Amino acid sequence: MKTDRLTSGIPGLDRLIQGVFKKNSINLFAGEPCAGKTIFGIQFLVEGCKLGEPGIYITFEEKKEKLYEDMASFGIDLLKHEKKGLFHFLEYTPEQVKRLLVEGGGEVEALVEKIKAKRMVIDSITSLYLLYEDELTKKEAALSLFDLINKWNCTAILTSQAKASDNQALLEAGLEFEVDSIILLYHAKQKGERIRAIEILKMRATKIPSKTFGIDIKEKGLVVTNDIIKL
């Protein structure tokens, strides 16, 4: 394993792309509701906890008690990692994050510095984008957020709601050019049955597969399978 790469905590994913995420990179997970974005982010953070890498989960939508209960059903004990100081849950409103961008980091930056955070998940940036009326201000907000994450030296996952159409995700304007990688998560219906799939659309300095692979929900979370999916 190269020292400049981070394992993902997602069985089956690391083999596809050279250890997955480059250190201090910004990675966009885009997908439809129920595609698996939140649990992907949690598994990424828990992998860091196991390696002694503190992480922060910032959410606009999830409630702490419900998230902890949902993850416990996969055998993921977030409270245990929280008590060790390795997992930190922050529930923010989009307005609070907007103010954070103006202030240049605020309380989040103080926490990053205090715990020496290595991993971060923001779930989801779509809610933040809705605060801005035009594409220019949306892009300026995204760039401000990226500048903060880069300053914090964290490897980050940003989730985004995106609809799939003709096998293409409709991403937030401007983000696809700024992030280091884009991973698309699908929750598609085929022959009357819902299937989950993953596609690596972009990853800088990394050889990526051209195919779309299946995702299974197992007892311990999401797993990327060897099945090639045609959407």
Sine and cosine of phi, psi and omega as CSV:
sin_phi,cos_phi,sin_psi,cos_psi,sin_omega,cos_omega
0.00,0.00,0.77,-0.64,0.02,-1.00
-0.93,0.36,0.58,-0.81,-0.07,-1.00
-0.95,0.32,-0.28,0.96,-0.02,-1.00
-0.99,-0.11,0.30,0.95,0.00,-1.00
-0.84,-0.54,0.50,-0.87,0.05,-1.00
-0.91,-0.40,0.72,-0.70,0.12,-0.99
-0.93,0.37,0.48,-0.88,-0.16,-0.99
-1.00,-0.04,-0.44,0.90,-0.14,-0.99
0.99,0.13,0.07,1.00,0.02,-1.00
-0.96,-0.29,0.97,-0.25,0.01,-1.00
-0.81,0.59,0.75,-0.67,0.03,-1.00
1.00,-0.05,-0.26,0.97,-0.06,-1.00
-1.00,0.05,-0.65,0.76,-0.08,-1.00
-0.86,0.50,-0.56,0.83,-0.03,-1.00
-0.92,0.40,-0.38,0.92,-0.06,-1.00
-0.98,0.21,-0.53,0.85,-0.18,-0.98
-0.61,-0.79,0.84,0.54,0.25,-0.97
0.81,0.59,0.68,0.74,0.03,-1.00
1.00,-0.02,0.06,1.00,0.09,-1.00
0.97,0.26,-0.97,-0.22,-0.27,-0.96
-1.00,-0.05,0.71,-0.70,0.14,-0.99
-0.95,0.32,0.57,-0.82,0.04,-1.00
-0.87,0.50,0.63,-0.78,0.04,-1.00
0.89,0.45,0.45,0.89,0.05,-1.00
-0.99,-0.11,0.30,-0.95,0.06,-1.00
-0.90,-0.44,0.84,-0.54,-0.18,-0.98
-0.82,-0.58,0.79,-0.61,-0.05,-1.00
-0.99,-0.17,0.84,-0.55,0.13,-0.99
-0.97,-0.26,0.94,-0.34,-0.04,-1.00
-0.92,-0.40,0.68,-0.73,0.02,-1.00
-0.06,-1.00,0.16,-0.99,0.01,-1.00
-0.97,0.23,0.25,-0.97,0.10,-1.00
-0.83,0.56,0.61,-0.80,0.02,-1.00
0.94,0.33,0.23,0.97,0.02,-1.00
-0.98,0.17,-0.32,0.95,0.05,-1.00
0.92,-0.39,0.28,0.96,-0.08,-1.00
-0.89,0.45,-0.71,0.70,-0.07,-1.00
-0.91,0.42,-0.74,0.68,-0.02,-1.00
-0.93,0.38,-0.53,0.85,0.12,-0.99
-0.85,0.53,-0.73,0.68,-0.01,-1.00
-0.89,0.45,-0.66,0.75,0.01,-1.00
-0.91,0.41,-0.68,0.74,0.02,-1.00
-0.89,0.46,-0.58,0.81,0.06,-1.00
-0.89,0.46,-0.70,0.71,0.00,-1.00
-0.93,0.36,-0.65,0.76,-0.01,-1.00
-0.91,0.40,-0.57,0.82,0.10,-1.00
-0.85,0.52,-0.66,0.75,0.05,-1.00
-0.90,0.44,-0.66,0.75,0.03,-1.00
-0.84,0.54,-0.67,0.74,0.00,-1.00
-0.90,0.44,-0.45,0.89,-0.02,-1.00
-0.99,-0.13,0.09,1.00,-0.02,-1.00
0.98,0.22,0.40,0.91,0.01,-1.00
-0.96,-0.27,0.97,-0.26,-0.05,-1.00
-0.87,0.50,0.58,-0.81,-0.01,-1.00
-0.69,-0.73,0.38,-0.92,-0.01,-1.00
-0.81,-0.59,0.75,-0.66,0.07,-1.00
-0.94,-0.35,0.91,-0.41,0.01,-1.00
-0.95,-0.30,0.84,-0.54,-0.05,-1.00
-0.77,-0.64,0.53,-0.85,0.12,-0.99
-0.97,-0.22,-0.20,0.98,-0.22,-0.98
-0.81,-0.59,-0.54,0.84,-0.09,-1.00
-0.99,0.11,0.61,-0.80,0.14,-0.99
-1.00,-0.10,0.66,-0.76,-0.13,-0.99
-0.84,0.54,-0.77,0.63,-0.06,-1.00
-0.87,0.50,-0.70,0.72,-0.01,-1.00
-0.92,0.40,-0.68,0.73,0.00,-1.00
-0.88,0.48,-0.72,0.70,-0.01,-1.00
-0.88,0.47,-0.64,0.77,0.04,-1.00
-0.91,0.41,-0.70,0.71,0.00,-1.00
-0.88,0.47,-0.68,0.73,-0.02,-1.00
-0.94,0.33,-0.50,0.86,0.04,-1.00
-0.89,0.46,-0.48,0.88,0.02,-1.00
-0.91,0.40,-0.31,0.95,0.08,-1.00
-0.98,-0.19,0.17,0.99,-0.02,-1.00
0.98,0.21,0.30,0.95,0.00,-1.00
-0.99,-0.15,0.92,-0.38,-0.06,-1.00
-0.99,-0.13,1.00,0.03,-0.04,-1.00
-0.93,0.38,-0.54,0.84,0.01,-1.00
-0.89,0.46,-0.62,0.79,0.03,-1.00
-0.87,0.49,-0.71,0.70,0.00,-1.00
-0.94,0.35,-0.54,0.84,0.05,-1.00
-0.90,0.43,-0.69,0.72,-0.01,-1.00
-0.90,0.44,-0.46,0.89,0.04,-1.00
-0.99,0.13,-0.06,1.00,-0.01,-1.00
0.98,0.21,0.33,0.95,-0.07,-1.00
-0.97,-0.25,-0.37,0.93,0.02,-1.00
-0.84,-0.55,0.78,-0.62,-0.03,-1.00
-0.78,-0.62,0.83,-0.56,-0.02,-1.00
-0.98,-0.19,0.82,-0.57,0.05,-1.00
-0.80,-0.59,0.86,-0.50,0.08,-1.00
-0.98,-0.20,0.90,-0.44,-0.04,-1.00
-0.86,-0.52,0.46,-0.89,0.22,-0.97
-1.00,0.06,0.41,-0.91,0.07,-1.00
-0.83,0.56,-0.58,0.81,0.01,-1.00
-0.89,0.46,-0.61,0.79,0.03,-1.00
-0.91,0.41,-0.63,0.77,0.03,-1.00
-0.93,0.36,-0.60,0.80,0.06,-1.00
-0.86,0.51,-0.67,0.74,0.05,-1.00
-0.92,0.39,-0.59,0.81,0.04,-1.00
-0.86,0.50,-0.64,0.77,0.01,-1.00
-0.91,0.42,-0.63,0.78,0.01,-1.00
-0.93,0.38,-0.62,0.78,-0.05,-1.00
-0.99,0.17,-0.21,0.98,0.03,-1.00
0.99,0.12,0.48,0.88,0.11,-0.99
0.78,-0.63,-0.73,0.68,0.08,-1.00
0.82,0.58,-0.68,-0.73,-0.07,-1.00
-0.90,0.44,-0.56,0.83,0.00,-1.00
-0.90,0.44,-0.70,0.72,0.02,-1.00
-0.88,0.47,-0.63,0.77,0.03,-1.00
-0.88,0.47,-0.65,0.76,0.02,-1.00
-0.93,0.37,-0.68,0.73,0.03,-1.00
-0.83,0.56,-0.73,0.69,-0.02,-1.00
-0.93,0.36,-0.60,0.80,-0.04,-1.00
-0.91,0.41,-0.72,0.69,-0.08,-1.00
-0.99,-0.10,-0.09,1.00,-0.07,-1.00
0.84,0.54,0.82,0.57,-0.06,-1.00
-0.87,0.49,0.66,-0.75,0.03,-1.00
-0.93,-0.37,-0.43,0.90,-0.05,-1.00
-0.77,-0.63,0.51,-0.86,-0.01,-1.00
-0.52,-0.86,0.63,-0.78,0.12,-0.99
-0.80,-0.60,0.75,-0.66,0.10,-0.99
-0.89,-0.45,0.89,-0.45,-0.19,-0.98
-0.75,-0.66,0.97,-0.24,-0.06,1.00
-0.81,-0.58,0.37,-0.93,-0.04,-1.00
-0.98,0.22,-0.16,0.99,0.02,-1.00
-0.86,0.50,-0.66,0.76,0.01,-1.00
-0.88,0.47,-0.63,0.78,0.04,-1.00
-0.91,0.42,-0.66,0.75,-0.03,-1.00
-0.88,0.48,-0.51,0.86,-0.05,-1.00
-0.92,0.39,-0.26,0.97,0.02,-1.00
-0.97,0.24,-0.29,0.96,-0.09,-1.00
-0.95,-0.30,0.68,-0.73,-0.16,-0.99
-1.00,0.07,-0.49,0.87,-0.07,-1.00
-0.80,-0.60,0.26,-0.97,-0.10,-1.00
-0.91,0.42,-0.55,0.83,-0.02,-1.00
-0.90,0.43,-0.75,0.66,0.00,-1.00
-0.93,0.38,-0.53,0.85,0.09,-1.00
-0.88,0.47,-0.71,0.70,-0.02,-1.00
-0.93,0.37,-0.63,0.78,0.04,-1.00
-0.88,0.47,-0.65,0.76,0.04,-1.00
-0.90,0.43,-0.68,0.73,0.02,-1.00
-0.88,0.47,-0.69,0.72,0.00,-1.00
-0.90,0.43,-0.61,0.79,0.06,-1.00
-0.89,0.45,-0.67,0.74,0.03,-1.00
-0.90,0.44,-0.69,0.73,0.00,-1.00
-0.90,0.44,-0.63,0.78,0.03,-1.00
-0.87,0.49,-0.66,0.75,0.03,-1.00
-0.90,0.43,-0.73,0.69,-0.02,-1.00
-0.88,0.48,-0.66,0.75,0.04,-1.00
-0.90,0.43,-0.61,0.79,0.02,-1.00
-0.91,0.42,-0.56,0.83,-0.03,-1.00
-0.98,0.19,-0.17,0.98,-0.01,-1.00
0.85,0.53,0.68,0.74,0.06,-1.00
-0.96,-0.28,0.51,-0.86,0.22,-0.98
-1.00,-0.02,0.85,-0.53,-0.20,-0.98
-0.86,-0.50,0.58,-0.82,0.21,-0.98
-0.91,-0.40,0.80,-0.61,0.11,-0.99
-0.93,-0.37,0.79,-0.61,0.06,-1.00
-0.99,-0.13,0.48,-0.88,-0.04,-1.00
-0.56,-0.83,0.68,-0.74,0.11,-0.99
-0.97,0.24,0.80,-0.59,0.02,-1.00
-0.58,-0.82,0.68,-0.74,0.04,-1.00
-1.00,0.01,0.60,-0.80,0.03,-1.00
-1.00,-0.10,0.72,-0.69,0.03,-1.00
-0.56,-0.83,0.85,-0.53,-0.04,-1.00
0.82,0.57,0.65,0.76,0.04,-1.00
0.91,0.41,0.30,0.96,0.04,-1.00
-0.85,-0.53,0.68,-0.73,0.04,-1.00
-1.00,0.00,0.63,-0.78,0.06,-1.00
-1.00,-0.03,0.99,-0.16,-0.11,-0.99
-1.00,0.03,0.30,-0.95,0.06,-1.00
-0.88,0.47,0.71,-0.70,-0.11,-0.99
-0.84,0.55,0.77,-0.63,0.09,-1.00
1.00,-0.01,-0.47,0.88,-0.09,-1.00
-0.92,0.39,-0.58,0.81,-0.09,-1.00
-0.88,0.47,-0.37,0.93,-0.01,-1.00
-1.00,-0.01,-0.27,0.96,-0.12,-0.99
-0.98,-0.22,-0.49,0.87,-0.05,-1.00
-0.98,0.19,0.34,-0.94,-0.01,-1.00
-0.99,0.16,-0.47,0.88,0.05,-1.00
-0.52,-0.86,0.42,-0.91,0.08,-1.00
-0.77,-0.64,0.84,-0.54,0.04,-1.00
-0.87,-0.49,0.83,-0.56,-0.02,-1.00
-0.99,-0.16,0.74,-0.67,0.05,-1.00
-0.91,-0.41,0.79,-0.61,-0.06,-1.00
-0.94,-0.35,0.56,-0.83,0.15,-0.99
-0.73,-0.68,0.97,0.25,-0.20,-0.98
-0.99,-0.17,0.36,-0.93,0.03,-1.00
-0.96,-0.30,0.83,-0.56,0.03,-1.00
-0.75,-0.66,0.83,-0.56,0.03,-1.00
0.78,0.62,0.69,0.73,0.06,-1.00
0.98,0.19,0.12,0.99,-0.03,-1.00
-0.79,-0.61,0.68,-0.73,0.05,-1.00
-0.99,0.17,0.73,-0.68,0.06,-1.00
-0.79,-0.61,0.50,-0.87,0.08,-1.00
-0.95,-0.31,0.59,-0.81,-0.03,-1.00
-0.49,-0.87,0.30,-0.95,-0.02,-1.00
-0.73,-0.68,0.63,-0.78,0.04,-1.00
-0.71,-0.70,0.77,-0.64,0.07,-1.00
-1.00,-0.02,0.98,-0.22,-0.08,-1.00
-0.99,0.15,-0.57,0.82,-0.07,-1.00
-0.41,-0.91,0.65,-0.76,0.18,-0.98
-0.38,-0.93,0.91,-0.42,-0.09,-1.00
-0.90,0.44,0.62,-0.78,0.08,-1.00
0.84,0.55,0.53,0.85,-0.06,-1.00
-0.61,-0.79,0.70,-0.72,0.11,-0.99
-0.98,0.20,0.84,-0.54,-0.08,-1.00
-0.88,-0.48,0.48,-0.88,0.02,-1.00
-0.96,0.27,0.44,-0.90,0.01,-1.00
-1.00,-0.06,-0.05,1.00,-0.08,-1.00
-0.98,-0.20,0.30,-0.95,0.08,-1.00
-0.97,-0.23,0.74,-0.67,-0.09,-1.00
-0.92,-0.40,0.43,-0.90,-0.01,-1.00
-0.97,0.24,0.37,-0.93,0.09,-1.00
-0.81,-0.59,0.72,-0.69,0.10,-0.99
-0.91,-0.41,0.54,-0.84,0.15,-0.99
-0.99,-0.14,0.92,-0.40,-0.01,-1.00
-0.96,-0.27,-0.03,-1.00,-0.02,-1.00
-0.88,0.48,-0.50,0.87,-0.06,-1.00
-0.95,-0.31,0.30,0.95,0.06,-1.00
0.85,-0.53,-0.34,-0.94,-0.04,-1.00
-1.00,0.10,0.58,-0.82,0.00,-1.00
-0.72,-0.69,0.72,-0.69,0.11,-0.99
-1.00,0.07,0.81,-0.59,-0.08,-1.00
-1.00,-0.08,0.07,-1.00,0.08,-1.00
-1.00,0.05,-0.06,1.00,-0.04,-1.00
-0.94,0.34,0.77,-0.64,0.07,-1.00
-1.00,0.00,0.81,-0.59,-0.09,-1.00
-0.96,-0.28,0.72,-0.69,0.09,-1.00
-0.96,-0.28,0.90,-0.43,-0.04,-1.00
-0.98,-0.20,0.00,0.00,0.00,0.00
